[in-house]
Amino acid sequence: MHHSPIFDFSSKGPGKPLVLVPTSFERDALMAAGCGWPMQLCGFGVIAAAARAAHLLQSERPSCVLLLGIAGTYDEAALAIGSARRFGSLGLWGLGAGYGSDHLGPADMLPQWTIQNEGQPERPIEQDLSTSQGQGRLITVCAASAKPAEADPIRARYPDALAEDMEAFAVALACQIQDIPFDCIRGISNAVGERDKKRWVLRPALQAAWDLAQSEFGGAH
């Protein structure tokens, strides 16, 4: 499989790819799994991730961005705990007005401002974004589901949702604004709504994320 040089995540120097990880635990577990790529922390949650990503995009001027970390699965039959996925599309939940089935997202409330990258038509900031490549939808939430039933309105809004995290949409939007390719690989550590971390498989999930990242990008040259 041939990889474009811009996706050589082992490269160094000006314009190198940027690998982001939300927390130090995830970074350290990825390193223990064998990841030798330089990694930067983007922080936990949508606010920290958006602010930190925007700062790093300005200071690092990367050729592309890869977000690695953990996520919860909405359906263990479709996306098993302990597996990993390179997601192809992203949604946003929890920012706007109302709760549960009454929730309204930003695009439901007021017209969003638009962006225009060089050589491209002007387009609105939406609640749905795409990554460079991948399969399945990841939903970024402002607060993780505390029990399985809390995910029901999310899945009603996004029937194709496979998993939820708390950073991907924020980082992807920062990348879209600056016209930088974005990819996201998440290891599946738990079922959505499971808050007992003793039942999570954190390290196996991050091992799976690193194995997939190597498979997708490790052969770049």
Summary of the structure (lengths in Angstrom):
residues: 221
radius of gyration: 16.7
end to end distance: 10.9
largest distance: 49.7
contacts: 732
relative contact order: 0.24
helix: 33%
strand: 24%
